[in-house]
Amino acid sequence: MLKKVQGFFLVIIIFCSCQTSGENSNQNNNVKQDSIISAMEIKVSEEALVDIVDNIASPVEMAALLNRLDVPFSKAYLASTSSVNALNTNFQMAYKLGIFGADLGYLNMYEKTSTAIEYISAIKTLADELNVGQFFDYNTLKRLATNNQNLDSLMFLSVHSYNEIDSYLRDTHRSYLSSLMITGLWIEGLYLATQVAKEYSHPDVSERIGEQKIIINDLLNVLNLYKKDPRFNELIQDLEILNVEFKKINITYEIGEPETIEKDGRLIIIQHEKSIVEISDEQLNRIIEKTEKIRNKLIGL
């Protein structure tokens, strides 16, 4: 059964908060682009993105799995932060926020403190450009990131900030940015997993990759709301090519025994469910290849 995001899925998008900067050279272009998409903005139901957020594989969950399997850390998997200042559209900055967030989760799980600070700084820059920095306490984030014992606090703060950012983007008719951040987060998390699968074959990693068949459909449903924008349409077409491979994967479910627990003085029944993912080596290799191509295109390689 796909694991619910307990927090750090969102760490990312969340990190898109720091202190809001003043006007910058790209602001006018960003405002124009916002107005173009906002003019055709379709109200995204709250349930649509919440469903994705609840079910998307957390980059930290994935990193924890890799760590548990003794897969060694590799900085080569990470997206470079060197081009942050060269980004000049909200579209680019939004999905890069998601990408860097997934990388940050990977870094934190492997306790790579010095490199994590580099990614937090890059995320701060993008957050300021998108004018969502007011929702995040950058100094606290930086402090927590340098103390691995405070990972739970980091996760909690990140989730809270994300909720505020997401609500703000909706209220200001920029929910498309949330869609792009989530897409960047998802594709980078998938990229990390597929790169590991290419070098260190393990059934648990392959199964987690196969489970993404469900998530990519949810993402496409949201992104298709903006397909009239040529940039969204191009992204959708790339993901549809990847989705062709995911459609070949078979997922079945086994219903387990229900569990009754007491919470806040009430009895709650939890239905346990186990997913069985059937993915061949050939299917996995095609997903690895197409994921790498899409992700590298997004980061400009």
C-alpha positions, 0 to 999 in steps of 0.5 A: 500500500502506498505510504502516506506522506508523513512530512518530508515529502513536503519538506521541499516545497516548503523550503521555498520559504525564507524572507521575501526579497525586494524587487529583482530584475526578473520580477516584471517578467514573472508577473507577466507570466503569472498573469498569462496563466492566471487568466486561464487558471482553472480552479483546482479542487483542493481534493485533487492536490491533497490526494497527490500529497497524501499518496506521493512517495516521500523523498525521505521515505525513499532515501530511508529505504536506500539507507536501510538497504546500505546503498551508498550515498552518491552526490552524482545523483543530485541536481546542480544548484549552480544555475539557480541565478540564471532561472528567469521564469516562475515556471522554471523556478517552481519545478526547481523548488520541487527538485531541490526539495527532493535532493534535500531530503536525500541529503538529510537522510544521509546526514550530508550537512554541509551540502544540505546548507547549499541546497537550502540556500538555493531554495531560499533564492527561488522562494524569494523570487516567487514571493513566498518566502514570508511563510518560512523561517529560513534561519530555523530551517538552516539550524535544524538542517545542521543538527541531524537530531532535529530531523523530526522538527524539521519535517514538522516545520516544513509541512506546516509551511507548505500548507500555508504556501499552498493556500497562499498560491491558491488565494493569489491564483497561482495554484499552477505553481503548486502543481509544478513544485509537486511535479519537480519533487516527484520526478526527482524522487523517481530519478533518485530511485531509478538511478539506484535501481540501475546500479544496485538492483533490489526488489524493494526499490523496484516495487517502490518505483512500480507503485508510482504508476498511480501517482503519475496519473494523478499528476497528469490529471492536475497538469492537464488543467493547464495544457493550453500553456505550451510549457505545460503541454510540453511537460505533459507530453514528456510525462505521457511518454513515461506513463506509457511504460507505467501502464504496463505494470500490474498492481494488485491488492491484498486486503489484510485483517482490520485493526482496531485502535483507540484514539482520542477516546474513540475506536478507529478501525484501520483497514490494512492493505498490501500492494503487489507490484509486478514489474519486469526488468525490461519494464524497469529499464525503460522507466529508468531511461525515460525518467532520466531523459525527462529529469535531465531536460527539466534541469537543463542537461 
